[in-house]
Amino acid sequence: MQTKEHQPAIGIIGSGMSGAAAAHYLRKKGYTRLTLLEKEDSVGGKCHSITYRGRTYEMGALIGLPTSRYTMELMKDYGLEDKGPLLERGFFDREGRKISQIPVTHVPEFVKEFKDLPALLERYRKLQEPGFLGLPPDLCQPFDQWCADNGLSVTQEVFRHYYSTFGFGSVEQIPAAYVLKFLSYENLLSFIEITHMITWPSGVRELIRRMAERVEDLHLTCGVTRMVPLPEGGVRVETDQEHFVFDRVIYTAPMHRLSEVLVLPEEDQELLRLIRHEHFRVYAYSVKNLPPHSGYLPENLDPERKGEMMAWYFRWKSREDNDLVTIYVMEDESRSEAEMREGIEETLRRLGGTEVRLFMMKRWQHFPHVDAEALQAGFYERLDRLQGRDDIYYAGELFNFPTLEKCAAYSKHLVDRFF
Ligand SMILES: Cc1cc2nc3c(=O)[nH]c(=O)nc-3n(C[C@H](O)[C@H](O)[C@H](O)COP(=O)(O)OP(=O)(O)OC[C@H]3O[C@@H](n4cnc5c(N)ncnc54)[C@H](O)[C@@H]3O)c2cc1C
């Protein structure tokens, strides 16, 4: 590594998992002239842990899976334990009765389909590498079509439970590449078997906080308003606080807003206009007497039932002094705030809940993605052409799916590839 004065000055924009992880991997390679710029007054982005009556709760990301190798390495490097609360879950109908995940009559078919799944998914092993370049055409079609082509009628339902509940959209529309990127065979199995999941007693934001605080130059409330590539190389970055000049920049803020801060040719603007989101909400309710688990309501995963509560998460086992649950809902634009709440509170009561009180709510522009047509037309190949142009590089959830693990993996990949 070059001496400090000859090292490039690198600006990282956004201090969510992608930005903080990019800083971490750069530091590991010996880069020291790093500046992390965050628009909000705290780091974390979609890792949004809150405290209620002395315990942490998650309003954004909540779990890691046993396959989360990069996340676990980061936790080890930053002295964080994987000793968070367990995630025990059940399936319920809308009247609050416990149900089996799939109807008993479908079990023989499911067993048969599931047995053939590893061999089928083996064909798409490359999908587990960072990014979405070079996708096979069959993965660009909607997931339900891919399931139909591969005779997976019952398994599709099981995928849907663990896919849609996270706010990643409906399997009738979302391309198979996204679903299978998230639910590899191993990940699907972790959900079905309720194996050990990673949770963070001090909240997931603690990991990002520890990574960000190691960066020598961290700025909060410092939203980037403009990036101007300089003729002699490097980039001037203007923020609402001060201006910086960097040799290279890594941009991890939302890609659909890039053209607000960087002058882009029309064809790139057109590309970024293809990005879609799911409008997802997390409500935190204080409620007594709910069933003694976290739970899924599979009937409410149907796109027709948008706006209804899909799942709830009971984070801490002892409930005497801790009755806060987080509730996951796709936003229904046709309902008012009051109607959204009424629907949720009615479901909570049907599930047996009493003394229902809203503590807080958070809206998310979740899961940046493109549709089947854009994938087929080579969206990610075109997006990749932006990398390194004018000394600006890009990472974030759009590039490799919105989980902590995939964001960390992509940031590492970017640093290995270009730095
Ligand atoms: C409700 C919910 C539940 C989830 N559950 C899980 C889960 O259980 N497990 C899991 O692995 N993942 C989960 N995820 C996904 C995961 O949280 C995200 O994919 C990941 O945190 C995204 O990290 P990121 O850094 O790419 O983006 P972000 O977290 O969005 O970070 C981008 C950062 O850039 C900042 N920024 C934006 N504009 C500017 C600007 N102009 N200048 C400077 N800074 C700017 C933002 O303030 C933000 O801090 C969940 C997400 C949500 C919303």
The ligand as a MOL file (V3000), in Angstrom:
LIG
                    3D

  0  0  0     0  0            999 V3000
M  V30 BEGIN CTAB
M  V30 COUNTS 53 58 0 0 0
M  V30 BEGIN ATOM
M  V30 1 C -38.4470 -3.4970 7.0080 0
M  V30 2 C -37.2050 -4.1450 6.4940 0
M  V30 3 C -36.8370 -5.3980 6.9750 0
M  V30 4 C -35.6700 -6.0020 6.5210 0
M  V30 5 N -35.3080 -7.1970 7.0430 0
M  V30 6 C -34.1070 -7.7260 6.7250 0
M  V30 7 C -33.6280 -8.8760 7.4100 0
M  V30 8 O -34.2830 -9.4040 8.3110 0
M  V30 9 N -32.4200 -9.3700 7.0690 0
M  V30 10 C -31.6470 -8.7680 6.1020 0
M  V30 11 O -30.5430 -9.2490 5.8460 0
M  V30 12 N -32.0660 -7.6550 5.4450 0
M  V30 13 C -33.2780 -7.1210 5.7400 0
M  V30 14 N -33.6900 -5.9690 5.1250 0
M  V30 15 C -32.8650 -5.3900 4.0570 0
M  V30 16 C -31.6410 -4.6510 4.5650 0
M  V30 17 O -31.9920 -3.8760 5.6750 0
M  V30 18 C -31.1270 -3.7260 3.4540 0
M  V30 19 O -31.0010 -4.4080 2.2460 0
M  V30 20 C -29.7780 -3.1100 3.7750 0
M  V30 21 O -29.7680 -2.6390 5.1030 0
M  V30 22 C -29.5080 -2.0130 2.7590 0
M  V30 23 O -28.2640 -1.4070 3.0120 0
M  V30 24 P -27.7050 -0.2790 2.0250 0
M  V30 25 O -26.5470 0.3160 2.6890 0
M  V30 26 O -27.5260 -0.8270 0.6560 0
M  V30 27 O -28.8980 0.7780 1.8940 0
M  V30 28 P -29.5100 1.7140 3.0260 0
M  V30 29 O -29.6260 1.0010 4.2980 0
M  V30 30 O -30.7570 2.2800 2.4140 0
M  V30 31 O -28.4160 2.8590 3.1980 0
M  V30 32 C -28.2650 3.9280 2.3260 0
M  V30 33 C -27.8110 5.1070 3.1530 0
M  V30 34 O -27.5760 6.2080 2.2920 0
M  V30 35 C -28.0390 7.3830 2.9450 0
M  V30 36 N -28.2750 8.4050 1.9230 0
M  V30 37 C -29.3030 8.4980 1.0470 0
M  V30 38 N -29.1430 9.5670 0.2640 0
M  V30 39 C -28.0110 10.1770 0.6410 0
M  V30 40 C -27.3170 11.3480 0.2130 0
M  V30 41 N -27.7840 12.1010 -0.7830 0
M  V30 42 N -26.1620 11.6570 0.8430 0
M  V30 43 C -25.6680 10.9090 1.8620 0
M  V30 44 N -26.2980 9.8030 2.3120 0
M  V30 45 C -27.4320 9.4350 1.7110 0
M  V30 46 C -29.2880 6.9300 3.6610 0
M  V30 47 O -29.6730 7.8110 4.6970 0
M  V30 48 C -28.8460 5.5620 4.1710 0
M  V30 49 O -28.2720 5.6430 5.4490 0
M  V30 50 C -34.8580 -5.3460 5.5470 0
M  V30 51 C -35.2200 -4.0800 5.0750 0
M  V30 52 C -36.3780 -3.4840 5.5490 0
M  V30 53 C -36.7500 -2.1140 5.0380 0
M  V30 END ATOM
M  V30 BEGIN BOND
M  V30 1 1 1 2
M  V30 2 1 2 3
M  V30 3 2 2 52
M  V30 4 2 3 4
M  V30 5 1 4 5
M  V30 6 1 4 50
M  V30 7 2 5 6
M  V30 8 1 6 7
M  V30 9 1 6 13
M  V30 10 2 7 8
M  V30 11 1 7 9
M  V30 12 1 9 10
M  V30 13 2 10 11
M  V30 14 1 10 12
M  V30 15 2 12 13
M  V30 16 1 13 14
M  V30 17 1 14 15
M  V30 18 1 14 50
M  V30 19 1 15 16
M  V30 20 1 16 17
M  V30 21 1 16 18
M  V30 22 1 18 19
M  V30 23 1 18 20
M  V30 24 1 20 21
M  V30 25 1 20 22
M  V30 26 1 22 23
M  V30 27 1 23 24
M  V30 28 2 24 25
M  V30 29 1 24 26
M  V30 30 1 24 27
M  V30 31 1 27 28
M  V30 32 2 28 29
M  V30 33 1 28 30
M  V30 34 1 28 31
M  V30 35 1 31 32
M  V30 36 1 32 33
M  V30 37 1 33 34
M  V30 38 1 33 48
M  V30 39 1 34 35
M  V30 40 1 35 36
M  V30 41 1 35 46
M  V30 42 1 36 37
M  V30 43 1 36 45
M  V30 44 2 37 38
M  V30 45 1 38 39
M  V30 46 1 39 40
M  V30 47 2 39 45
M  V30 48 1 40 41
M  V30 49 2 40 42
M  V30 50 1 42 43
M  V30 51 2 43 44
M  V30 52 1 44 45
M  V30 53 1 46 47
M  V30 54 1 46 48
M  V30 55 1 48 49
M  V30 56 2 50 51
M  V30 57 1 51 52
M  V30 58 1 52 53
M  V30 END BOND
M  V30 END CTAB
M  END
